[in-house]
Every structure is written in structure tokens, then in C-alpha cells.
Amino acid sequence: SVRLVDGAGLCSGRVEVKSNQSWASVCEADFERQDAEVVCRELGCGAPAALQGGLYGEGEGQTWDKELQCEGKESLLLDCDTSDRKHNTCLPGNAVGLTCSEPDDVRLVRGGSRCAGGVERYDQGEWRTVGAEDWDQEDVAAVVCRQLGCGSTVSVLPGNTTRRFGVHCDGPESSLGE
């Protein structure tokens, strides 16, 4: 299990991993951007926005004794490989803090990746299909690709009012700056 503590909400805080029935902070030196992507995804948050040692204070307990080796595509942190830590100690101020963006209210489904598929929008507590005549398809595609951090639109597959239309974006960029 993983959690973010001492932040403003579910999607920000110091990274802690449950190990041997107790929670342990993760050292910044053992935590990379792809690890952050998995944590944010597992917690149902958006993409990582900030990753920094000491950002949310120091843990009061132990420091986790493993180094994460996620690829960034895993659904759960437990799916990631780990190895013994290269560093014997985690210096004060180095417990990793993570801020994930807020959860997206749009998603692409059944397209083979998070950057391709039919458009759905979260509305009033449930995911709903965005019909092709509900919006201008090219405009929606551009906004969805950008909001999901997937680059620009490659193609828009036509739909109708009862069938969702599909979108295929060009890449896994995590921010517009990339």
C-alpha cells in the first residue's frame, strides 16, 4: 500500500509505503518520476506535478529500505520492481514529497493506452459517454489530449449521438512543457 501524508488532500503529501504492518517514508534518492506516476495513478489522482525531498516534512517512523524501479505504466506500486537501497541512510530533509494534479474529469477508454480511445466525461458521480454530436469533435479531441498530458491529436474517429467518438493522441508527455 502507498499513501501521501501531511499534504492538503489525498493527492499531495509525503510518500509512505506500508511495509511489515507499519508505514515508512521513502527517501528522495530512491524515488524517480516514473515511481511518482504510479503512485498518483494508484491513488486516483492526475499526473505528478511536484516531486521534492522534504516538501511535506519528515516522517516520524522508519525509512523504507528499498529502492523503487517502476517503469511508469504500472497500476499499483506493488507491481513495480524493487532493489535494496544504494544509500544506507536517508539524510534529514530527504523524505520524498509528492504533489499529484487533481483527478481528470475526462478519460479515453478501450483504445489500448491512456492516450487513445473513446471519450468519457465524469459528471454527477459517474462516467458518461461523450457523443459525437455533443461537441465539436476536433476541439474536444485537442482539449482531451492536452488535459490528459498526451500531446496533440493524431486522429479523431467519427461517432454519432449514441456511439462515442474516439481520439488518438501522439505521445506520453506529462506536461505541455515537454
N, C-alpha and C positions, 0 to 999 in steps of 0.2 A: 504494500500500500504506500501511497505518497500523499502528502498534504502540503499546503502553504500556510504558514502561521505568522501572526503578528502583522499582517497586512490589512488593507482596507476592506477586503472581502475574500470570497472564495478564489479569485483569480490573481491574488498577489500575496506575497509573503516569503518567509524563509523556507527553503525546501527542506522537508524532513521525510525520511523513509522509515517505515516500520521494519525493525529487524529484531528477531528474538523477543517478540512481545513488547518491545519498547521503541520509542521514536528517537531517531538520531538525525542530527543536522548533516548536510552534505557539504564538503569542502569545495570552494570555488575551483581549485586546481583540478578537481576530479569531475567537473561538470561542464559540458560544452553546449553549444547552441542546439545541436540535434537532440540532446537529452532534454533541453527545455521544451522543444517542440512536442516531445512525447508527454511530458508532464502536463503541459497546457491542454493537449488533446484528451488525456485521461480524465482530467478534471472538468471537461466540457467547456473549456474556455477557448478564446481565439488564439491567434498566433503570439509567440513571445514578443514582448515589447521592450523589456529591460532585463538585463542579467548582470548582477554585480555582487561581489563579496561584501558582506556587512550591511547591505541595503536595508535589511529588516532586523538588525541586531544579531546578537549571538545566541545560539541555543544554550539552554541550561544543562542539558544532559551530554550524552556522548556524541562523538562524530562518527558517521558511518565509515566502516573500514574497507569499503570497496570503491573502485572507480567505474563509472558507467561507460558503456561503449555502445550507445544507441546509434542506429542508422538514421533515425528521424522519422521513419514511416510506421513504427510500431504503435499499436493501440494502447498498450499498457507498459509502464516502466518495468514490470516483472518480465516482459518479453525481451528486454534488452540484455545483451551480454554484459558481464562484469568481470573485472580482474582485481587482484589485490592492489591496494594503493601504492603508487610510486613514492609518495611522500609519507614519512612516518608520523608527522604531526601536521595539524591544521592550525596555522597561526591565528591569534585573535583578530577578529575583523574579517575573516575569510569564510564564514558560513555563507553559502550562496543564497542570495535573494533573487526572486524572480517575479516579474510583473507580466502577466499574460493580458492580451487585449480582451475586451469583453466578448462574450459569445456572439457569433454571427447569427443574424436573423434570416440568412439565406443559405442554401446549400445546393449542391449538384449531386444527384443520386443515380445509381445504376449506369455509370459511364466508365467504370474501370479505374478511376482515380478521383481524388477530391477536386480536380480541376476540369472535369468533364462529366456531363450527364444532364438529366432533366432538372429543371429549375423548380425548387420548392422554397416557400417562404414561411417562417414561423409567425403565426398570427393567432392571438387569443388562445394560447396554450397548446396549439397543435401545428404540425407541418401540413401545408396545403400546396397543391399543385398550382403553379403559375401557368394559366392557359395562354396560348399563343396570341389570342386577341385581347387579352387583358392589358397589354403594354406594347410599346414599340420594341420588337424583338432585338434589334441591333443595340438600342440604348440600354435595355435590360442586360444584355449579354456583356456589354462593356462595364457596367456598374458591378455586376456579379463577379466577373473575373478580377476586377480591381479590389473589391471588398474582400474576396477570399485570398488575396495575395497571390493570384495565379497569372499575373502578366496580362497581356492583351488577348482579345478574342481571335481565335483561329478560324472557327466556323460556327454558324448557327443553323441548327437542324430545324426545319419548319414543323409546326404542330397546328392544332386547332383549338377551339374553345374547350373541348373535353380532354384533349391529349396535351400533355406538357410539351414545350419545345425544349430542345437540347442545346447545350453550349459546350464548346471545347476551347479551353484557354491554352496559351503557349508555354507556360513554364511554372516552376515551383517557387518563384521569387516570394520571399516572406514580407517584403515591403516595396513600396513604389521606388524607394531609393536604390534598389538593386536592379 
